[in-house]
Amino acid sequence: MLEGVAFGMGQWNWYDLTNYLSVTGATVRPSMMPVLKMLVARGLVTRHVGRQYSLGERWEVTPAGEELLAAQPSTVS
């Protein structure tokens, strides 16, 4: 999931992330929000909201998330 957020370069919403992950063969839960909220709680991603109750949010990797990604091999080809 963190790699997907990084690949979206801060421009993707949860729907874009779901589509990307399904194409890569990753398991996509019925709701990705709990996973995204966990990444926020750990300081690995941030959520930018454009309009309330819309697809206007964007997800972006934080510097801490970038460090974590750099420290491990990629799981997405």
C-alpha positions as a Python dict, from the first residue, in 0.01 Angstrom:
ca = {
    (1, 'M'): (0, 0, 0),
    (2, 'L'): (280, 242, 90),
    (3, 'E'): (444, 179, -247),
    (4, 'G'): (115, 254, -421),
    (5, 'V'): (84, 586, -238),
    (6, 'A'): (443, 669, -337),
    (7, 'F'): (377, 573, -700),
    (8, 'G'): (78, 810, -708),
    (9, 'M'): (314, 1095, -613),
    (10, 'G'): (56, 1269, -395),
    (11, 'Q'): (-203, 1286, -673),
    (12, 'W'): (-408, 971, -613),
    (13, 'N'): (-722, 920, -407),
    (14, 'W'): (-828, 589, -250),
    (15, 'Y'): (-1002, 482, -572),
    (16, 'D'): (-685, 533, -778),
    (17, 'L'): (-489, 335, -517),
    (18, 'T'): (-740, 50, -533),
    (19, 'N'): (-712, 33, -913),
    (20, 'Y'): (-331, 43, -902),
    (21, 'L'): (-308, -229, -639),
    (22, 'S'): (-555, -456, -821),
    (23, 'V'): (-344, -429, -1140),
    (24, 'T'): (-26, -522, -949),
    (25, 'G'): (-191, -835, -812),
    (26, 'A'): (-187, -711, -451),
    (27, 'T'): (-472, -812, -226),
    (28, 'V'): (-723, -530, -202),
    (29, 'R'): (-953, -533, 99),
    (30, 'P'): (-1316, -429, 64),
    (31, 'S'): (-1219, -107, 242),
    (32, 'M'): (-870, 36, 220),
    (33, 'M'): (-944, 320, 461),
    (34, 'P'): (-843, 127, 776),
    (35, 'V'): (-503, 53, 620),
    (36, 'L'): (-457, 412, 504),
    (37, 'K'): (-558, 544, 847),
    (38, 'M'): (-304, 309, 1009),
    (39, 'L'): (-33, 448, 780),
    (40, 'V'): (-137, 801, 882),
    (41, 'A'): (-123, 704, 1252),
    (42, 'R'): (232, 574, 1201),
    (43, 'G'): (333, 896, 1027),
    (44, 'L'): (404, 726, 692),
    (45, 'V'): (142, 902, 477),
    (46, 'T'): (-67, 1217, 490),
    (47, 'R'): (-417, 1278, 361),
    (48, 'H'): (-502, 1602, 185),
    (49, 'V'): (-875, 1668, 164),
    (50, 'G'): (-1012, 1892, -109),
    (51, 'R'): (-1385, 1863, -51),
    (52, 'Q'): (-1560, 1682, 231),
    (53, 'Y'): (-1735, 1356, 135),
    (54, 'S'): (-1586, 1342, -212),
    (55, 'L'): (-1309, 1174, -404),
    (56, 'G'): (-1119, 1502, -369),
    (57, 'E'): (-871, 1363, -118),
    (58, 'R'): (-512, 1281, -208),
    (59, 'W'): (-264, 1057, -30),
    (60, 'E'): (106, 1138, -7),
    (61, 'V'): (406, 961, 146),
    (62, 'T'): (581, 1150, 427),
    (63, 'P'): (960, 1171, 467),
    (64, 'A'): (935, 889, 725),
    (65, 'G'): (748, 678, 469),
    (66, 'E'): (1010, 752, 205),
    (67, 'E'): (1284, 637, 447),
    (68, 'L'): (1099, 313, 510),
    (69, 'L'): (1054, 250, 137),
    (70, 'A'): (1422, 321, 70),
    (71, 'A'): (1525, 72, 340),
    (72, 'Q'): (1341, -225, 190),
    (73, 'P'): (1328, -391, -151),
    (74, 'S'): (1036, -307, -376),
    (75, 'T'): (748, -555, -388),
    (76, 'V'): (596, -402, -703),
    (77, 'S'): (762, -445, -1040),
}
